[in-house]
């Protein structure tokens, strides 16, 4: 499966963005999908994950209450709605398809990765 992340851009602190992760070549409707991010000079970290049917979600403490992950399997797309953005949210955001229907927070459980989309939050 090939993943394409989009929706990044430049936004002021307090603003919102919605990222999309679209799958091609093969559906990922049976797989969990996660979002991860990598800030300049830092390691890539977990942001959020959603189970195959959307029934289970999990968030990093740093984004809980501000970000919402969702999916539309009919469109083969997963979304990350980001509200109340902060400068520390600045990073390249990656989506990834998990090995199974439920996605843990560990990156090695995700075997298909998109190319990333840059989110820049200005203060």
Contact map, one row per residue, 1 for C-alpha under 8 A:
111000000000000000000011111100000000000000000000000000000000000000000000000000000000000000000000000000000000000100000000000
111100000000000000000011110000000000000000000000000000000000000000000000000000000000000000000000000000000000000111000000000
111110000000000000001111000000000000000000000000000000000000000000000000000000000000000000000011000000000000000111100000000
011111000000000000011110000000000000000000000000000000000000000000000000000000000000000000000010000000000000000001110000000
001111100000000000111100000000000000000000000000000000000000000000000000000000000000000000001110000000000000000001111000000
000111110000000000111000000000000000000000000000000000000000000000000000000000000000000000000000000000000000000000011000000
000011111000000011110000000000000000000000000000000000000000000000000000000000000000000000000000000000000000000000001000000
000001111100000011100000000000000000000000000000000000000000000000000000000000000000000000000000000000000000000000001111000
000000111110000010000000000000000000000000000000000000000000000000000000000000000000000000000000000000000000000000000111000
000000011111000000000000000000000000000000000000000000000000000000000000000000000000000000000000000000000000000000000011110
000000001111101110000000000000000000000000000000000000000000000000000000000000000000000000000000000000000000000000000011110
000000000111111000000000000000000000000000000000000000000000000000000000000000000000100000000000000000000000000000000000111
000000000011111000000000000000000000000000000000000000000000000000000000000000000001111000000000000000000000000000000000111
000000000001111100000000000000000000000000000000000000000000000000000000000000000011110000000000000000000000000000000000000
000000000011111110000000000000000000000000000000000000000000000000000000000000000011100000000000000000000000000000000000000
000000000010011111000000000000000000000000000000000000000000000000000000000000001111100000000000000000000000000000000000000
000000111010001111100000000000000000000000000000000000000000000000000000000000001110000000000000000000000000000000000000000
000000110000000111110000000000000000000000000000000000000000000000000000000000111100000000000000000000000000000000000000000
000011110000000011111000000000000000000000000000000000000000000000000000000000111100000000000000000000000000000000000000000
000111100000000001111100000000000000000000000000000000000000000000000000000011110000000000000000000000000000000000000000000
001111000000000000111110000000000000000000000000000000000000000000000000000011100000000000000010000000000000000001000000000
001110000000000000011111000000000000000000000000000000000000000000000000001111000000000000000000000000000000000000000000000
111100000000000000001111111100000000000000000000000000000000000000000000000110000000000000000000000000000000000000000000000
111000000000000000000111111000000000000000000000000000000000000000000000000100000000000000000000000000000000000000000000000
110000000000000000000011111000000000000000000000000000000000000000000000000000000000000000000000000000000000000000000000000
110000000000000000000011111100000000000000000000000000000000000000000000000000000000000000000000000000000000000000000000000
100000000000000000000011111111000000000000000000000000000000000000000000000100000000000000000000000000000000000000000000000
100000000000000000000010011111110000000000000000000100000000000000000000100100000000000000000000100000000000000000000000000
000000000000000000000000001111110000000000000000000110000000000000000000100100000000000000000000000000000000000000000000000
000000000000000000000000001111110000000000000000000110000000000000000000000000000000000000000000000110000000000000000000000
000000000000000000000000000111111000000000000000001100000000000000000000000000000000000000000000111111100000000000000000000
000000000000000000000000000111111100000000000000111100000000000000000000000000000000000000000000111111100000000000000000000
000000000000000000000000000000111110000000000000111100000000000000000000000001000000000000000011110000100000000000000000000
000000000000000000000000000000011111000000000111110000000000000000000000000000000000000000000011110000101000010000000000000
000000000000000000000000000000001111100000000111100000000000000000000000000000010000000000001111000000000000000000000000000
000000000000000000000000000000000111110000011111000000000000000000000000000000000000000000001111000000000000000000000000000
000000000000000000000000000000000011111000011110000000000000000000000000000000000000000000111100000000000000000000000000000
000000000000000000000000000000000001111101111000000000000000000000000000000000000000000000111000000000000000000000000000000
000000000000000000000000000000000000111111110000000000000000000000000000000000000000000011110000000000000000000000000000000
000000000000000000000000000000000000011111000000000000000000000000000000000000000000000000100000000000000000000000000000000
000000000000000000000000000000000000001111100000000000000000000000000000000000000000000000000000000000000000000000000000000
000000000000000000000000000000000000011111110000000000000000000000000000000000000000000000000000000000000000000000000000000
000000000000000000000000000000000000011011111000000000000000000000000000000000000000000000000000000000000000000000000000000
000000000000000000000000000000000001111001111100000000000000000000000000000000000000000000000000000000000000000000000000000
000000000000000000000000000000000001110000111110000000000000000000000000000000000000000000000000000000000000000000000000000
000000000000000000000000000000000111100000011111000000000001000000000000000000000000000000000000000000001110000000000000000
000000000000000000000000000000000111100000001111100000000011001000000000000000000000000000000000000000000000000000000000000
000000000000000000000000000000000111000000000111110000001111000000001000000000000000000000000000000000001000000000000000000
000000000000000000000000000000011110000000000011111000001110000000001000000000000000000000000000000000111000000000000000000
000000000000000000000000000000011100000000000001111111111100000000001110000000000000000000000000000001100000000000000000000
000000000000000000000000000000111000000000000000111111111000000000000000000000000000000000000000000011100000000000000000000
000000000000000000000000000111111000000000000000011111100000000000000000000000000000000000000000000011000000000000000000000
000000000000000000000000000011000000000000000000011111110000000000000010100000000000000000000000000000000000000000000000000
000000000000000000000000000000000000000000000000011111111000000000000110000000000000000000000000000000000000000000000000000
000000000000000000000000000000000000000000000000011111111000000000000000000000000000000000000000000000000000000000000000000
000000000000000000000000000000000000000000000000011011111100000000000000000000000000000000000000000001000000000000000000000
000000000000000000000000000000000000000000000001111001111110000000001000000000000000000000000000000000000000000000000000000
000000000000000000000000000000000000000000000001110000011111000000000000000000000000000000000000000000000000000000000000000
000000000000000000000000000000000000000000000011100000001111101100000000000000000000000000000000000000000000000000000000000
000000000000000000000000000000000000000000000111000000000111111100000000000000000000000000000000000000000000000000000000000
000000000000000000000000000000000000000000000000000000000011111100000000000000000000000000000000000000000000000000000000000
000000000000000000000000000000000000000000000000000000000001111100000000000000000000000000000000000000000000000000000000000
000000000000000000000000000000000000000000000010000000000011111111100000000000000000000000000000000000000000000000000000000
000000000000000000000000000000000000000000000000000000000011111111100000000000000000000000000000000000000000000000000000000
000000000000000000000000000000000000000000000000000000000000001111110000000000000000000000000000000000000000000000000000000
000000000000000000000000000000000000000000000000000000000000001111110000000000000111100000000000000000000000000000000000000
000000000000000000000000000000000000000000000000000000000000001111111000000000011110000000000000000000000000000000000000000
000000000000000000000000000000000000000000000000000000000000000011111100000000011100000000000000000000000000000000000000000
000000000000000000000000000000000000000000000001110000001000000000111110000001111000000000000000000000000000000000000000000
000000000000000000000000000000000000000000000000010001000000000000011111000001110000000000000000000000000000000000000000000
000000000000000000000000000000000000000000000000010011000000000000001111100111100000000000000000000000000000000000000000000
000000000000000000000000000000000000000000000000000000000000000000000111111111000000000000000000000000000000000000000000000
000000000000000000000000000110000000000000000000000010000000000000000011111111000000000000000000000000000000000000000000000
000000000000000000000000000000000000000000000000000000000000000000000001111110000000000000000000000000000000000000000000000
000000000000000000000100000000000000000000000000000000000000000000000001111110000000000000000000000000000000000000000000000
000000000000000000000111001110000000000000000000000000000000000000000011111111000000000000000000000000000000000000000000000
000000000000000000011110000000000000000000000000000000000000000000000011111111100000000000000000000000000000000000000000000
000000000000000000011100000000001000000000000000000000000000000000001111100111110000000000000000000000000000000000000000000
000000000000000001111000000000000000000000000000000000000000000000001110000011111000000000000000000000000000000000000000000
000000000000000001110000000000000010000000000000000000000000000000111100000001111100000000000000000000000000000000000000000
000000000000000111100000000000000000000000000000000000000000000000111000000000111110000000000000000000000000000000000000000
000000000000000111100000000000000000000000000000000000000000000001110000000000011111100000000000000000000000000000000000000
000000000000011110000000000000000000000000000000000000000000000001100000000000001111100000000000000000000000000000000000000
000000000000111100000000000000000000000000000000000000000000000001000000000000000111110000000000000000000000000000000000000
000000000001111100000000000000000000000000000000000000000000000001000000000000000111111010000000000000000000000000000000100
000000000000110000000000000000000000000000000000000000000000000000000000000000000001111111000000000000000000000000000000111
000000000000100000000000000000000000000000000000000000000000000000000000000000000000111111000000000000000000000000000001111
000000000000000000000000000000000000000000000000000000000000000000000000000000000000011111000000000000000000000000000000100
000000000000000000000000000000000000001000000000000000000000000000000000000000000000111111100000000000000000000000000011100
000000000000000000000000000000000000001000000000000000000000000000000000000000000000011111110000000000000000000000000111100
000000000000000000000000000000000000111100000000000000000000000000000000000000000000000011111000000000000000000000000111000
000000000000000000000000000000000000111000000000000000000000000000000000000000000000000001111100000000000000000000011110000
000010000000000000000000000000000011110000000000000000000000000000000000000000000000000000111110000000000000000000011110000
000010000000000000000000000000000011100000000000000000000000000000000000000000000000000000011111000000000000000011111000000
001110000000000000001000000000001111000000000000000000000000000000000000000000000000000000001111100000000000000011010000000
001000000000000000000000000000001111000000000000000000000000000000000000000000000000000000000111110000000000011111000000000
000000000000000000000000000100111100000000000000000000000000000000000000000000000000000000000011111000000000011110000000000
000000000000000000000000000000111100000000000000000000000000000000000000000000000000000000000001111111100000111100000000000
000000000000000000000000000000110000000000000000000000000000000000000000000000000000000000000000111110100000111000000000000
000000000000000000000000000001110000000000000000000000000000000000000000000000000000000000000000011111100000000000000000000
000000000000000000000000000001110000000000000000001100000000000000000000000000000000000000000000011111100000000000000000000
000000000000000000000000000000110000000000000000011100010000000000000000000000000000000000000000010111110000000000000000000
000000000000000000000000000000111100000000000000111000000000000000000000000000000000000000000000011111111000110000000000000
000000000000000000000000000000000000000000000000100000000000000000000000000000000000000000000000000001111100100000000000000
000000000000000000000000000000000100000000000101100000000000000000000000000000000000000000000000000000111110000000000000000
000000000000000000000000000000000000000000000100000000000000000000000000000000000000000000000000000000011111110000000000000
000000000000000000000000000000000000000000000100000000000000000000000000000000000000000000000000000000001111110000000000000
000000000000000000000000000000000000000000000000000000000000000000000000000000000000000000000000000000000111111000000000000
000000000000000000000000000000000000000000000000000000000000000000000000000000000000000000000000011000110111111000000000000
000000000000000000000000000000000100000000000000000000000000000000000000000000000000000000000001111000100111111110000000000
000000000000000000000000000000000000000000000000000000000000000000000000000000000000000000000001111000000001111110000000000
111000000000000000000000000000000000000000000000000000000000000000000000000000000000000000000001110000000000011111000000000
011000000000000000000000000000000000000000000000000000000000000000000000000000000000000000000111100000000000011111100000000
011110000000000000001000000000000000000000000000000000000000000000000000000000000000000000000111000000000000000111110000000
001110000000000000000000000000000000000000000000000000000000000000000000000000000000000000000100000000000000000011111000000
000111000000000000000000000000000000000000000000000000000000000000000000000000000000000000011110000000000000000001111100000
000011110000000000000000000000000000000000000000000000000000000000000000000000000000000000011100000000000000000000111110000
000000011000000000000000000000000000000000000000000000000000000000000000000000000000000001111000000000000000000000011111000
000000011110000000000000000000000000000000000000000000000000000000000000000000000000000011111000000000000000000000001111100
000000011110000000000000000000000000000000000000000000000000000000000000000000000000001011100000000000000000000000000111110
000000000111100000000000000000000000000000000000000000000000000000000000000000000000111111000000000000000000000000000011111
000000000111100000000000000000000000000000000000000000000000000000000000000000000000011000000000000000000000000000000001111
000000000001100000000000000000000000000000000000000000000000000000000000000000000000011000000000000000000000000000000000111
